């Protein structure tokens, strides 16, 4: 799917505590009636985010005033486990998130995220706890994310590096998908085939 090139940015972050948050919690199955990647943001974490009457639950982190405009979600280990639904990534993007920080991601979720322009940043358990503590003590805690240097700058100025596969990094920085990459190499592929006779 078409994406925007990933550029450095600074944003407030929202902490969603809890481990093993699965894709059905990110986007409940009853909202999977579409194959479109847009329009799912309002359903992200729906069953936690809204009360039975449909009103926003004021106790849910995404409904806090500090969450408005936040582009980074910080959450517990094994995020995105469960089914392989790509809709979970679409819902997070639609909710305004460009980055999810955790100490561990489910492999299929990580692949879906990278393929759709959502950056999963994996940090140590100790660093994750530190980010959560900072957010508790600092109402408007922010992080600066630079994919080019693979760094996150913490509120106190410390820099943390994070791993990412080189090909996934290239695609995110260029705002292209795997198919776009292959189509961009059509000339080289044709030249190779011609050279082989």
C-alpha positions in Angstrom: 0.0 0.0 0.0 1.3 3.6 -0.6 3.0 5.1 2.3 4.7 8.3 3.3 8.4 8.3 3.7 9.3 8.0 7.4 10.9 11.1 8.7 12.4 12.0 12.1 9.7 13.4 14.5 9.1 14.2 18.1 5.8 13.3 19.8 4.1 12.7 23.1 3.6 9.1 23.8 0.8 7.1 25.4 1.4 4.2 27.7 -1.0 1.2 27.4 0.2 -1.1 30.2 -0.3 -4.9 30.0 1.4 -7.8 28.3 0.1 -10.1 25.6 -2.2 -7.6 24.0 -3.5 -9.5 21.1 -4.9 -8.5 17.7 -8.5 -9.1 18.8 -8.1 -6.5 21.6 -6.4 -4.1 19.2 -9.3 -4.5 16.7 -12.2 -6.8 17.6 -13.3 -9.4 15.0 -16.7 -7.8 14.4 -14.9 -4.8 12.7 -13.1 -7.0 10.2 -15.8 -6.7 7.5 -13.7 -4.5 5.3 -10.6 -5.0 3.1 -9.9 -1.3 3.1 -7.0 -0.1 5.2 -8.7 3.2 6.2 -11.5 4.0 8.6 -10.5 1.6 11.4 -8.9 4.0 13.7 -12.1 4.7 15.6 -12.3 1.0 16.5 -8.8 0.6 17.8 -9.0 -1.0 21.3 -12.8 -0.5 21.0 -13.9 -2.8 23.8 -11.5 -1.1 26.2 -11.9 2.4 24.8 -15.7 2.8 25.1 -18.3 2.2 27.7 -21.4 0.0 27.1 -23.3 3.1 26.0 -20.7 4.0 23.4 -19.2 6.9 25.4 -15.4 7.1 25.7 -14.2 5.5 28.9 -12.3 8.4 30.7 -10.1 5.9 32.5 -8.7 4.4 29.2 -5.2 5.9 28.3 -6.1 6.7 24.7 -9.0 8.9 25.9 -6.8 11.0 28.2 -6.2 14.6 27.1 -2.5 14.0 26.8 -3.2 11.3 24.2 -4.6 13.8 21.7 -2.2 14.0 18.8 0.2 11.4 20.2 2.0 9.4 17.5 3.8 6.9 19.7 2.2 4.0 21.7 4.3 2.4 24.5 3.0 -1.0 25.6 3.9 -4.3 27.3 5.7 -7.3 25.9 4.4 -9.7 23.3 2.3 -7.0 21.7 0.2 -8.0 18.6 0.0 -11.7 19.4 -3.0 -13.8 18.4 -4.4 -13.9 14.8 -2.5 -12.5 11.8 -5.1 -9.8 11.0 -3.5 -6.9 9.2 -6.4 -4.8 10.3 -4.7 -4.4 13.7 -2.0 -2.4 12.1 -4.5 -0.4 10.0 -6.4 0.4 13.2 -3.3 1.7 15.0 -2.3 3.8 12.0 -5.9 5.1 11.7 -5.8 6.0 15.4 -2.8 8.3 14.6 0.1 6.1 15.7 3.3 5.9 13.6 5.4 4.0 16.2 4.7 1.3 18.8 7.4 0.7 21.4 7.5 -2.7 23.3 10.0 -5.2 24.7 8.7 -7.9 22.3 6.4 -8.1 19.3 4.6 -11.0 17.8 6.4 -11.9 14.6 3.4 -11.7 12.2 2.4 -8.4 13.7 5.9 -7.0 13.3 5.8 -8.0 9.6 2.4 -6.5 9.1 3.5 -3.3 10.8 6.7 -2.9 8.7 4.8 -3.7 5.5 2.2 -0.9 6.2 4.4 1.9 7.5 4.0 1.4 11.3 7.4 1.3 13.0 7.7 -1.4 15.8 10.6 -0.4 18.1 11.8 -3.1 20.4 13.6 -2.1 23.6 14.8 -3.9 26.7 12.4 -4.7 29.6 14.4 -2.2 31.7 14.0 0.6 29.1 10.3 -0.1 28.7 9.8 0.2 32.5 11.7 3.4 32.4 9.5 4.9 29.7 6.4 3.9 31.6 7.7 5.4 34.8 8.6 8.7 33.0 5.1 8.9 31.6 3.6 8.4 35.0 5.6 11.2 36.5 5.6 13.5 33.4 2.2 14.3 32.0 3.4 15.3 28.6 6.4 12.9 28.1 7.8 13.0 24.5 10.1 10.9 22.5 12.2 11.8 19.4 12.3 9.0 16.8 14.9 8.9 14.1 14.7 5.8 11.8 17.7 6.9 9.8 20.0 6.6 12.8 17.8 4.0 14.5 17.6 6.0 17.7 15.0 7.2 20.2 15.8 10.2 22.3 14.3 10.0 25.8 12.8 12.9 27.6 16.0 13.3 29.6 18.1 13.4 26.5 19.5 9.9 26.5 19.7 8.1 23.2 18.6 4.5 22.8 19.3 2.5 19.6 16.9 -0.1 18.2 17.2 -2.9 15.7 15.5 -3.1 12.3 16.1 -5.2 9.2 18.0 -3.1 6.5 15.4 -3.8 3.8 12.5 -2.9 6.1 14.3 0.3 7.1 15.0 1.2 3.4 11.3 0.7 2.5 10.1 2.8 5.4 12.5 5.6 4.7 11.5 5.7 1.1 7.8 5.3 1.7 7.6 2.2 -0.5 6.3 -1.4 -0.2 8.0 -4.6 -1.3 6.2 -4.5 -4.6 7.1 -0.9 -5.2 10.8 -1.9 -4.6 10.6 -4.7 -7.2 8.8 -2.5 -9.7 11.5 0.1 -9.2 14.1 -2.5 -10.2 12.4 -3.4 -13.5 15.3 -1.9 -15.5 17.9 -3.9 -13.7 15.9 -7.1 -13.9 15.5 -6.6 -17.6 19.2 -5.9 -18.1 20.1 -9.1 -16.1 17.7 -11.2 -18.2 19.1 -9.7 -21.5 22.7 -10.4 -20.3 21.8 -14.0 -19.7 20.6 -14.3 -23.3 
